[in-house]
């Protein structure tokens, strides 16, 4: 009988830098789902990859002094190395710089344009560079990006737009008639109430202000908007052919059964992506799951703080499977999870080393001590055995129910409940006491058989979450792996099998003080490394001034209330700056970096008692303070915290 297909994807990782443990959580989560689906008998195709275009990457490459392609080649290699380190079983790793992907994105864009879904116009709005997204004033939160909370800048440029409103009603109807489409439900409510029901604006789908992207082949000064480029990987990666005959892999696997993504990009996947698919006349994915974030207990991860957690560093401390356990077990279904060094050590010692590791070690050791390692089923059963068997056989349906709901942390808890029941069984049966009575030898043999069988059963279920540990346990017990169909029976461990003579320690206990001492050293080195990498500029020193000279300078906060370009002057802007109760006119040579529209509303630092002078016939009554990098890019000095106009800068 043909297996039922299951096509699942992660969001492709953005190649702006090495992924931290929060990024890595998603690929491990997806891998556990993929492995369990295979165990259930599905023909799984699991795709992940990297998102490699955009303005942020172009800027980072320039800062590094290399080409964008060289930059993304390096970072994509780092990402794939970490995915492999974490023992993830993806079937396809796509890169958006793959030529076949780029070619298909161009065809998709042209198809949408020819269909009338994309048109040319001008975009003017507030732009967030890190998110590479435009927003209207009403969408901003406290004047900042609603997605990442960073500053936004006014921007205007020629662009192509997608007619989102054309498909909005159809999408709303689909969401309402398919309650499983967006999960958890709270994400669905957010998308409906905040975006769809108020009405969709047309979406900017091209850019001209940077070059690192897929060119619009019929208008090459434009590059395709990074989200149209990135989202289509889910179909290009399996052989979609726009306007042609798609591959057998695509025909078999589309629509996707699951898009697993972070909650921060749920809008792109549940609004933009379905509408793009409608334009292409393709069916929508069956489910989009927006998982919560994995946070660090001592606050937001920051390179400057030296507290960013990376998977490879955690593996050096704890091992691959322990890290997989931490990130999967500590993440609730809907709310953000928290991970700390203290918590990881506690979990390692109590759950992994004690509950699981010690259970396997004790069972193997007792089998060797009392029966030379031979595990035999003698049928000397007692009532307590039935409760153990009931717990064991009940674990599979409980785990499957949780996994079908994508409640992965709860599924792991069910498996460890089985192992805890085994430990309780040891306390109930007291094998060491049975060993003292020759008449109870058969009973002792049955107890140890029941333990080995129960642990083998649990190890099979553990494979989706801790694959290496699962394999090690089965190898130590010389137990065979089992199919899902075989998990309905207790007693498949072959009687007379000999366990390993020398049990391997699965997880060694760690001393918290020793770990934290190493962590402090690691964070100090990371903090120093971050400081060392911070670009610096040395300029020629000017003549030293006295305190009296400095005290003559008066600096205040000013608010720019209007601004105009100075005619026939490429570098000059003329600003009206409110400083306390007065308004001064200031001419500044900052037009290369700022437009007049960008200037209005900014709070800036002003040298207010500079002798007035005429510049290009305009009186300038002060100076705006700016910083300048080695490329001549200017940045206005603005107050870190809200300050009233006229506040003294001291």
Secondary structure as the mmCIF struct_conf table of DSSP 4:
data_model
#
loop_
_struct_conf.conf_type_id
_struct_conf.id
_struct_conf.beg_label_comp_id
_struct_conf.beg_label_asym_id
_struct_conf.beg_label_seq_id
_struct_conf.end_label_comp_id
_struct_conf.end_label_asym_id
_struct_conf.end_label_seq_id
HELX_LH_PP_P HELX_LH_PP_P1 UNK A 2 UNK A 4
STRN STRN1 UNK A 5 UNK A 10
HELX_LH_PP_P HELX_LH_PP_P2 UNK A 11 UNK A 12
STRN STRN2 UNK A 13 UNK A 14
TURN_TY1_P TURN_TY1_P1 UNK A 15 UNK A 16
BEND BEND1 UNK A 17 UNK A 17
HELX_RH_AL_P HELX_RH_AL_P1 UNK A 21 UNK A 39
TURN_TY1_P TURN_TY1_P2 UNK A 40 UNK A 41
STRN STRN3 UNK A 43 UNK A 51
BEND BEND2 UNK A 54 UNK A 54
HELX_RH_AL_P HELX_RH_AL_P2 UNK A 55 UNK A 64
TURN_TY1_P TURN_TY1_P3 UNK A 65 UNK A 65
BEND BEND3 UNK A 66 UNK A 66
HELX_RH_AL_P HELX_RH_AL_P3 UNK A 68 UNK A 85
TURN_TY1_P TURN_TY1_P4 UNK A 86 UNK A 87
BEND BEND4 UNK A 91 UNK A 91
STRN STRN4 UNK A 92 UNK A 95
TURN_TY1_P TURN_TY1_P5 UNK A 96 UNK A 97
BEND BEND5 UNK A 98 UNK A 98
HELX_RH_AL_P HELX_RH_AL_P4 UNK A 99 UNK A 115
TURN_TY1_P TURN_TY1_P6 UNK A 116 UNK A 116
BEND BEND6 UNK A 117 UNK A 117
STRN STRN5 UNK A 118 UNK A 128
TURN_TY1_P TURN_TY1_P7 UNK A 129 UNK A 132
STRN STRN6 UNK A 133 UNK A 135
HELX_RH_3T_P HELX_RH_3T_P1 UNK A 137 UNK A 139
STRN STRN7 UNK A 141 UNK A 141
TURN_TY1_P TURN_TY1_P8 UNK A 142 UNK A 143
STRN STRN8 UNK A 144 UNK A 144
TURN_TY1_P TURN_TY1_P9 UNK A 146 UNK A 148
STRN STRN9 UNK A 153 UNK A 162
TURN_TY1_P TURN_TY1_P10 UNK A 164 UNK A 164
HELX_RH_AL_P HELX_RH_AL_P5 UNK A 165 UNK A 177
TURN_TY1_P TURN_TY1_P11 UNK A 179 UNK A 180
BEND BEND7 UNK A 181 UNK A 181
STRN STRN10 UNK A 182 UNK A 183
BEND BEND8 UNK A 184 UNK A 184
HELX_RH_AL_P HELX_RH_AL_P6 UNK A 185 UNK A 191
HELX_RH_PI_P HELX_RH_PI_P1 UNK A 192 UNK A 196
TURN_TY1_P TURN_TY1_P12 UNK A 197 UNK A 198
HELX_LH_PP_P HELX_LH_PP_P3 UNK A 200 UNK A 202
STRN STRN11 UNK A 203 UNK A 204
STRN STRN12 UNK A 206 UNK A 207
BEND BEND9 UNK A 208 UNK A 209
BEND BEND10 UNK A 213 UNK A 213
STRN STRN13 UNK A 215 UNK A 215
TURN_TY1_P TURN_TY1_P13 UNK A 217 UNK A 218
BEND BEND11 UNK A 219 UNK A 219
TURN_TY1_P TURN_TY1_P14 UNK A 220 UNK A 221
STRN STRN14 UNK A 223 UNK A 224
HELX_RH_AL_P HELX_RH_AL_P7 UNK A 226 UNK A 231
TURN_TY1_P TURN_TY1_P15 UNK A 232 UNK A 232
HELX_RH_AL_P HELX_RH_AL_P8 UNK A 233 UNK A 236
TURN_TY1_P TURN_TY1_P16 UNK A 237 UNK A 239
TURN_TY1_P TURN_TY1_P17 UNK A 242 UNK A 243
BEND BEND12 UNK A 244 UNK A 244
HELX_RH_AL_P HELX_RH_AL_P9 UNK A 248 UNK A 253
HELX_LH_PP_P HELX_LH_PP_P4 UNK A 254 UNK A 254
BEND BEND13 UNK A 255 UNK A 255
HELX_LH_PP_P HELX_LH_PP_P5 UNK A 256 UNK A 256
BEND BEND14 UNK A 257 UNK A 257
STRN STRN15 UNK A 258 UNK A 262
HELX_RH_3T_P HELX_RH_3T_P2 UNK A 263 UNK A 265
HELX_RH_AL_P HELX_RH_AL_P10 UNK A 266 UNK A 267
HELX_RH_PI_P HELX_RH_PI_P2 UNK A 268 UNK A 272
HELX_RH_AL_P HELX_RH_AL_P11 UNK A 273 UNK A 279
TURN_TY1_P TURN_TY1_P18 UNK A 280 UNK A 281
HELX_LH_PP_P HELX_LH_PP_P6 UNK A 283 UNK A 285
BEND BEND15 UNK A 286 UNK A 286
STRN STRN16 UNK A 288 UNK A 291
STRN STRN17 UNK A 294 UNK A 296
TURN_TY1_P TURN_TY1_P19 UNK A 297 UNK A 298
BEND BEND16 UNK A 299 UNK A 300
TURN_TY1_P TURN_TY1_P20 UNK A 303 UNK A 306
HELX_RH_AL_P HELX_RH_AL_P12 UNK A 311 UNK A 318
HELX_RH_AL_P HELX_RH_AL_P13 UNK A 320 UNK A 329
TURN_TY1_P TURN_TY1_P21 UNK A 330 UNK A 330
BEND BEND17 UNK A 333 UNK A 335
HELX_LH_PP_P HELX_LH_PP_P7 UNK A 336 UNK A 336
STRN STRN18 UNK A 337 UNK A 339
HELX_RH_AL_P HELX_RH_AL_P14 UNK A 341 UNK A 347
HELX_RH_PI_P HELX_RH_PI_P3 UNK A 348 UNK A 358
HELX_RH_AL_P HELX_RH_AL_P15 UNK A 359 UNK A 371
TURN_TY1_P TURN_TY1_P22 UNK A 372 UNK A 373
STRN STRN19 UNK A 374 UNK A 375
HELX_RH_AL_P HELX_RH_AL_P16 UNK A 383 UNK A 404
TURN_TY1_P TURN_TY1_P23 UNK A 405 UNK A 406
HELX_RH_AL_P HELX_RH_AL_P17 UNK A 408 UNK A 429
HELX_RH_AL_P HELX_RH_AL_P18 UNK A 431 UNK A 434
TURN_TY1_P TURN_TY1_P24 UNK A 435 UNK A 436
HELX_RH_3T_P HELX_RH_3T_P3 UNK A 438 UNK A 440
HELX_RH_AL_P HELX_RH_AL_P19 UNK A 441 UNK A 462
TURN_TY1_P TURN_TY1_P25 UNK A 463 UNK A 465
HELX_RH_AL_P HELX_RH_AL_P20 UNK A 467 UNK A 477
TURN_TY1_P TURN_TY1_P26 UNK A 478 UNK A 478
HELX_LH_PP_P HELX_LH_PP_P8 UNK A 479 UNK A 481
HELX_RH_3T_P HELX_RH_3T_P4 UNK A 484 UNK A 488
BEND BEND18 UNK A 490 UNK A 490
BEND BEND19 UNK A 493 UNK A 493
HELX_LH_PP_P HELX_LH_PP_P9 UNK A 494 UNK A 494
TURN_TY1_P TURN_TY1_P27 UNK A 495 UNK A 496
STRN STRN20 UNK A 497 UNK A 498
HELX_LH_PP_P HELX_LH_PP_P10 UNK A 499 UNK A 500
BEND BEND20 UNK A 501 UNK A 502
HELX_LH_PP_P HELX_LH_PP_P11 UNK A 503 UNK A 505
BEND BEND21 UNK A 506 UNK A 507
HELX_RH_AL_P HELX_RH_AL_P21 UNK A 512 UNK A 533
BEND BEND22 UNK A 534 UNK A 534
HELX_LH_PP_P HELX_LH_PP_P12 UNK A 540 UNK A 544
HELX_RH_AL_P HELX_RH_AL_P22 UNK A 547 UNK A 551
TURN_TY1_P TURN_TY1_P28 UNK A 552 UNK A 552
STRN STRN21 UNK A 555 UNK A 565
HELX_LH_PP_P HELX_LH_PP_P13 UNK A 566 UNK A 566
TURN_TY1_P TURN_TY1_P29 UNK A 567 UNK A 568
TURN_TY1_P TURN_TY1_P30 UNK A 570 UNK A 571
STRN STRN22 UNK A 573 UNK A 579
TURN_TY1_P TURN_TY1_P31 UNK A 580 UNK A 581
STRN STRN23 UNK A 582 UNK A 588
BEND BEND23 UNK A 589 UNK A 589
TURN_TY1_P TURN_TY1_P32 UNK A 591 UNK A 593
HELX_RH_AL_P HELX_RH_AL_P23 UNK A 596 UNK A 599
TURN_TY1_P TURN_TY1_P33 UNK A 600 UNK A 601
STRN STRN24 UNK A 603 UNK A 607
BEND BEND24 UNK A 609 UNK A 610
HELX_LH_PP_P HELX_LH_PP_P14 UNK A 611 UNK A 612
STRN STRN25 UNK A 613 UNK A 615
TURN_TY1_P TURN_TY1_P34 UNK A 616 UNK A 617
STRN STRN26 UNK A 618 UNK A 620
BEND BEND25 UNK A 622 UNK A 622
STRN STRN27 UNK A 623 UNK A 624
STRN STRN28 UNK A 626 UNK A 628
TURN_TY1_P TURN_TY1_P35 UNK A 630 UNK A 631
STRN STRN29 UNK A 634 UNK A 636
BEND BEND26 UNK A 640 UNK A 641
TURN_TY1_P TURN_TY1_P36 UNK A 645 UNK A 646
STRN STRN30 UNK A 648 UNK A 648
#
